């Protein structure tokens, strides 16, 4: 909390959303009302819990919350009387500038409503609302989850992206964001030397996969 004292003094009570290391801090008092289960938190408690939650929550869902979610896909791992657990949820979304992003979150629980006809091992594609909620299992934390699924349909397992597919997208995004030709690029055709780009892709892919392994 001490590391954020200056930021808190500057943004306290303001309608501000600030990107910091580990995630985003919401300073608007109104944003507290959007956190499910946090009705009894004071504003100061809200700020403190947000800071303690940085780097611990589902960052791919956070990206969807802050931008535009497009689609969710996943394989069902477990079904109970009221809930369904996806082994992984694969995320696709869009930034305000039109660029798309992908991500993955593991062991995601959702309400069973809408998935009643599914069985363990089935794969589903759907749209859902991303929301913030207060976790109270082992200390209070704020995290992101999915609710109110729509346009649910069953898909084949091969339609789910692999971890390597996600790493390749991350590599391409890094290359584009750091490219010398970025200001002159249409976003359709790459201006880099193809051999140079391919070598850089392999280098970054191996580096990122090594950190994920």
Buried (B, 14 or more C-beta within 10 A) or exposed (E): EEEBEEBBEEBEEEEBEBEBEEBBBBBBEEBBEEBEEBEEBEEEEBBBBBBBBBEEBBBBBBBBBBBBBBBBBBBBBEBEEEEBBBBBBBBBBBEEEEEEBBBBBEEBBBBBEBBEEBEEEBBBBBBBEBBBBBBEEEEBBBBBBBEEBEEBEEBEEEEBBEEEEBBBBBBBBBBBEEBEEEEEBEEEEBEBEEEEBEEBBEEBBEEBBEEEE
